[in-house]
Amino acid sequence: MSRTLTCLATLSLVLALSGTSQAATELILNGSFETGDDPGGFTTLGPGSTAISDWTVTTGSVDYIGTYWQPADGQRSIDMSGNEAGAITISQIITTVVGQKYFLSFAMAGNPDSGPNVKTLFVSVDPGQASQTFTFDDTGKSKTDMGWTTKGLTFSATSASTTISFASLTNTAFGPALDNVSLVAIPEPATMAMSGTALLAVAGVVLRRRKARVA
């Protein structure tokens, strides 16, 4: 193998290793609610229900959606207002590192069957790390075109374990829809800079080899 090809191979290896080192590890189990009792079209779940694996309905009620409408990911999702505004909390222990920054993201839409058109969802990261209210306007949407939108927030962990909760603030049977919940650590700037430096160094070797061959 020529020196140029060797350098190019090295560059590819560094790129691969860089991608691997920075690959985000998913911390949420069953974030798309695919594992749980078969909801059919949909099933209403009350307080204390653990029918959705790794999640617990804590207050009110939610609708566990199967074939009733288009999901954002996989085959299932949740209407956060069942018969009334409901709340769910992740029942797994999420291990976090104190001081580490994390990004929580999720897909949000709204039950298009009836108003109000603007659905409101409250997201809480405990203990006391972050909370935020999100809205979605389902005007013009339908069960086959839900208009799912990715929402998210960042926070710095203050505890070795973290709990994620979602609650509907739409107190009707037509609430905000939730799917594809994800939690990942945000890479430290120093780590990203080191990977970038390595890439530039290898790229520089490749360019010098090419110029030498031309000369």
C-alpha positions in Angstrom: 0.0 0.0 0.0 1.4 3.5 -0.9 2.1 6.1 1.8 -0.8 8.2 0.5 -3.2 5.3 0.7 -1.9 4.5 4.2 -2.5 8.0 5.3 -6.0 8.0 3.9 -6.7 4.7 5.6 -5.5 6.3 8.9 -7.7 9.3 8.3 -10.7 7.0 7.9 -9.8 5.1 11.0 -9.6 8.3 13.0 -12.9 9.4 11.7 -14.4 6.1 12.7 -12.9 6.2 16.1 -13.9 9.8 16.6 -17.5 8.9 15.7 -17.4 6.0 18.1 -16.0 8.0 21.0 -18.6 10.7 20.6 -21.5 8.4 19.9 -24.3 9.3 22.3 -25.3 6.5 24.7 -29.1 6.4 25.0 -30.1 6.5 28.7 -33.9 6.1 28.3 -35.4 2.6 28.1 -38.5 2.2 26.0 -38.5 5.8 24.9 -40.9 5.2 22.1 -43.2 3.1 24.3 -43.0 0.1 22.0 -42.8 -2.4 24.9 -45.9 -2.9 27.0 -49.4 -4.3 27.0 -50.9 -4.3 23.5 -53.1 -1.1 23.4 -55.0 -2.1 20.2 -56.3 1.2 18.8 -55.8 2.8 22.2 -56.1 1.9 25.9 -56.8 4.4 28.7 -54.4 3.9 31.7 -55.1 5.3 35.2 -52.9 6.2 38.2 -50.4 3.5 39.1 -50.5 1.7 35.8 -47.3 0.2 34.6 -48.7 -1.2 31.4 -46.1 0.8 29.5 -42.8 -0.9 30.4 -40.3 1.4 32.3 -43.0 4.1 32.8 -45.7 4.7 35.5 -48.8 6.7 35.2 -48.7 9.0 38.3 -51.8 11.1 38.2 -54.9 11.5 36.0 -55.0 9.2 33.0 -53.3 8.8 29.7 -54.2 7.0 26.4 -51.7 4.4 25.3 -52.0 4.7 21.5 -51.5 1.8 19.1 -53.1 2.0 15.7 -55.4 5.0 16.4 -53.0 7.5 14.9 -49.7 8.0 13.2 -46.8 7.6 15.7 -43.5 9.6 15.5 -41.4 6.5 15.9 -42.2 2.8 15.9 -45.8 1.8 16.3 -47.0 3.4 19.6 -47.2 6.7 21.3 -49.2 8.4 24.2 -52.0 10.9 24.4 -51.1 12.6 27.7 -54.7 13.4 28.4 -56.8 10.2 28.8 -60.2 11.0 30.3 -58.5 14.1 31.8 -55.0 15.6 32.1 -52.5 12.9 33.0 -48.8 12.5 34.0 -46.2 9.8 33.5 -42.9 9.3 35.1 -40.0 7.1 34.0 -39.8 4.2 36.5 -36.3 3.2 35.7 -33.3 4.7 37.6 -31.4 6.9 35.2 -27.7 7.1 36.3 -26.2 10.5 35.7 -22.9 12.2 36.5 -23.1 15.3 38.7 -22.0 18.3 36.7 -22.4 16.5 33.3 -24.7 18.3 30.8 -27.5 16.2 29.2 -30.0 16.8 26.4 -33.5 15.5 26.8 -35.5 15.4 23.5 -38.9 14.0 22.6 -41.5 14.2 19.8 -44.6 16.2 20.5 -48.0 16.5 18.6 -51.6 16.9 19.7 -54.8 14.9 19.7 -56.5 16.3 16.6 -60.0 15.0 17.4 -61.1 18.1 19.3 -60.0 21.4 20.8 -58.3 23.3 22.3 -56.0 23.4 19.3 -53.0 24.4 21.4 -52.0 21.5 23.6 -49.6 22.1 26.5 -47.1 19.7 28.1 -45.0 20.2 31.2 -41.6 18.4 31.4 -39.8 18.0 34.7 -36.2 16.7 35.3 -35.7 15.9 39.0 -34.3 16.5 41.5 -34.8 20.1 40.7 -32.6 20.1 37.6 -34.9 21.5 35.0 -38.5 22.1 34.1 -40.2 23.6 31.0 -43.6 24.0 29.4 -44.0 23.1 25.7 -46.9 23.8 23.4 -48.1 22.3 20.1 -50.8 23.8 17.8 -52.7 20.9 16.0 -54.7 23.2 13.7 -54.9 21.4 10.3 -53.5 18.1 11.6 -55.1 14.7 11.4 -54.6 11.1 12.7 -52.7 10.3 9.5 -50.7 13.6 9.5 -50.0 14.4 13.1 -47.2 16.9 12.4 -44.9 15.5 15.1 -42.2 18.0 16.1 -39.0 17.4 18.1 -38.7 19.4 21.3 -36.0 19.4 23.9 -34.1 20.9 26.8 -30.6 20.8 28.3 -29.7 20.4 32.0 -26.7 19.8 34.2 -27.1 16.8 36.5 -27.1 17.6 40.2 -27.6 14.0 41.4 -26.3 10.5 40.6 -29.8 9.5 39.6 -32.3 11.5 37.6 -36.1 11.1 37.1 -38.0 12.4 34.0 -41.7 13.2 34.2 -44.2 14.4 31.6 -47.6 16.0 32.5 -50.4 17.3 30.4 -51.6 20.8 31.2 -54.6 20.3 28.8 -57.4 19.2 31.1 -59.6 17.6 28.4 -59.7 14.2 26.8 -57.7 15.6 23.8 -54.2 16.4 25.0 -50.6 16.7 23.9 -49.2 13.6 22.2 -45.8 12.2 23.2 -43.3 9.8 21.5 -39.6 9.1 21.0 -38.2 10.2 24.3 -34.4 10.4 24.4 -31.7 11.4 27.0 -28.0 11.6 26.1 -24.9 13.2 27.6 -23.5 16.2 25.8 -19.8 15.7 24.8 -17.4 17.9 26.6 -15.8 20.7 24.5 -12.3 19.5 25.3 -13.1 16.0 24.0 -14.5 17.4 20.8 -11.5 19.7 20.4 -9.0 16.7 20.8 -10.8 14.7 18.2 -10.8 17.7 15.8 -7.0 18.2 16.4 -6.3 14.6 15.6 -8.3 14.8 12.4 -6.5 18.0 11.3 -3.1 16.4 12.0 -3.8 13.3 9.9 -5.4 15.4 7.1 -2.2 17.5 7.0 0.0 14.5 6.5 -2.2 13.4 3.6 -2.0 16.8 1.9 1.8 16.9 2.4 2.2 13.4 0.8 0.0 14.4 -2.1 2.1 17.6 -2.7 5.3 15.7 -2.5 4.1 13.3 -5.2 3.0 16.1 -7.5 6.4 17.9 -7.1 
